[in-house]
Amino acid sequence: MNVLFRNASLCASRTLCDLAVVDGHIHFPQDSEDIRYDRVIEADGRIVFKGFADIHTHLDKALVADKVKNQSGTLEEAISIMGPYKASMSDEDIRERAEKVLQMCWQNGTRYIRTHVDVDRHIGVRSVQVLKQLKDEWADRIRLEIVAFPQEGIVEDHGNYLALEDALKAGADLIGGIPANEADPAEHIRMIFALAVKYDCDIDMHIDENDNPESLTILELARQTIENHYQGRVFAGHLCSLGSCDENTVSRVMHAVKQARIQIISLPSTNLYLEGRGDRTCVRRGIAPIKTIMDSYGIPTAIASDNIRDPFNPFGNGNPLQTALIAAHGCHMGGVHDLENLFYAVSETPMRMMGLDPVFREGDVCPVVMLDAVSAEEAIISQSKIIEF
Ligand SMILES: [Zn+2]
């Protein structure tokens, strides 16, 4: 089907132009052309783009909140109750829940997802294998990346480390990590780099997901990134502890991050829910200072859903515009410039992080998503829906 979008706003830019899909390829029509279109859509300035990217989620654990109840609402309880439950999850159960979330994400305009998948000696690589199947089955709708994630730690449990290597052999695209939860974070990072180098894969870690301003394993991650010549291949998720640090410390960390070309992924919904649990008054928000990071340091920063209705976070609907709105509240980002940055943080920035080009080019074969909004601020404030065509 040949479709013409007349007066479309490409991505969040306010430049209007005509965009067409001809025989499955992107085409920018010229006045002199005589192409027969099956549909002509009057976009009237609405955003037409390649779709949203949710670069940090957990499809294997999603939608279990009703079965695994977190009474305290803390990260510690979430990890401790999810541990034994994971081993009992059947492949069919994992598949059914993950596919439900993929469907939710698809309906909200998401076309690219990076999911962390738990790997340990109890569940082995079963979840990775299920997600690998879904990755193939959904390839024509959503591009899925799988991160092998050692939630239960590896330094003191060699069985978990062996399972992590098995996950890379089984087809995981990236290797994850969670150093701050180990007694020896530097060793955790060293062990992850050893596997990353061996299998030539990128690294995407859960970093400093706590309120302790002295928890700065990000500095060790930056140091080892340079030591291993891995600049540009490492992603740091969370960085919650930075939300409790003074400005000088944030500046010191950001310079190290920039030098190591580490890219940042903030998870505002889960952070607002889990962090600050020890505070009775002046409850901290527990989110990395993304406005400062974006505006003052120019470090690529994405935001993502993280957990969707599991013991870590009972909320979430697979809608990146909801993630952006939560970030807008949590990070005091309500200006037009802020909202544009947040829109990019759920679309163009994470796409680039996944090695994809978010800009439409003549001849591209790519998803085309149309939003019922003429600007980033309208999309986020109105929580605009996508328009089917
Ligand atoms: Zn996560």
Boltz pocket constraint, residues with backbone or C-beta under 6 A from the ligand:
constraints:
  - pocket:
      binder: B
      contacts: [[A, 56], [A, 57], [A, 58], [A, 116], [A, 206], [A, 237], [A, 306], [A, 307]]
      max_distance: 6.0
